[in-house]
Amino acid sequence: MNSSESLQQQITDLECKFAFQQETIDTLNSEVTKQWSIIDALTKKIERMTNQLLTLDDTANDTRNEPPPPHY
C-alpha cells in the first residue's frame, strides 16, 4: 500500500468514527431530552401533591379547632 492509499484509508477510518460519534451524540441528546420531560412532569406532579397535602392539613387543622359536639 502506498502513502496515498494509506492516507485515504486513514481519512475513511476517521469519517467512520466521526459518523459513529455523531450518531451516539444524537442518541444521547434524544435520551436526555426525554428524561428532562419526565423530570418536569414529575416535578409538577410533586407540586400538585404537595398543594393537596397542605390543603388537607389546613382542613384537618380547622376541624381540630372546633368545639366537640354537644353529645360529648
C-alpha positions as CSV (number, residue, x, y, z in Angstrom):
1,M,0.0,0.0,0.0
2,N,1.5,3.4,-1.0
3,S,1.2,6.5,1.1
4,S,-1.8,7.9,-0.9
5,E,-3.8,4.7,-0.2
6,S,-2.7,4.8,3.4
7,L,-3.8,8.4,3.8
8,Q,-7.1,7.6,2.0
9,Q,-7.7,4.7,4.4
10,Q,-7.0,6.9,7.4
11,I,-9.4,9.5,6.2
12,T,-12.1,6.8,5.6
13,D,-11.5,5.5,9.1
14,L,-11.8,9.0,10.6
15,E,-15.0,9.6,8.7
16,C,-16.5,6.3,10.0
17,K,-15.5,7.2,13.6
18,F,-17.0,10.7,13.2
19,A,-20.2,9.3,11.9
20,F,-20.5,6.8,14.7
21,Q,-19.7,9.6,17.3
22,Q,-22.3,11.9,15.7
23,E,-25.0,9.1,15.9
24,T,-24.1,8.5,19.5
25,I,-24.3,12.2,20.4
26,D,-27.7,12.4,18.7
27,T,-29.0,9.3,20.5
28,L,-27.7,10.6,23.9
29,N,-29.3,14.0,23.2
30,S,-32.6,12.4,22.5
31,E,-32.5,10.4,25.7
32,V,-31.6,13.4,27.8
33,T,-34.4,15.4,26.3
34,K,-36.9,12.5,27.1
35,Q,-35.5,12.4,30.7
36,W,-36.0,16.1,31.2
37,S,-39.6,15.8,30.0
38,I,-40.2,13.1,32.6
39,I,-38.4,15.1,35.3
40,D,-40.6,18.2,34.5
41,A,-43.8,16.1,34.6
42,L,-42.7,14.5,38.0
43,T,-41.8,17.9,39.4
44,K,-45.3,19.3,38.5
45,K,-46.9,16.2,40.0
46,I,-45.0,16.6,43.2
47,E,-46.0,20.3,43.4
48,R,-49.7,19.3,42.9
49,M,-49.5,16.6,45.6
50,T,-47.7,19.0,48.0
51,N,-50.5,21.5,47.5
52,Q,-53.1,18.8,48.1
53,L,-51.4,17.8,51.3
54,L,-51.2,21.3,52.5
55,T,-54.9,21.8,51.7
56,L,-55.8,18.6,53.6
57,D,-53.6,19.7,56.5
58,D,-55.4,23.1,56.6
59,T,-58.8,21.3,56.6
60,A,-57.7,19.0,59.4
61,N,-56.5,21.9,61.5
62,D,-59.8,23.7,61.0
63,T,-61.8,20.7,62.3
64,R,-59.5,20.2,65.3
65,N,-60.1,23.7,66.5
66,E,-63.9,23.2,66.5
67,P,-65.5,22.5,69.9
68,P,-66.8,19.0,70.4
69,P,-70.4,18.4,69.5
70,P,-73.0,18.7,72.4
71,H,-73.5,15.0,72.8
72,Y,-69.9,14.5,74.2
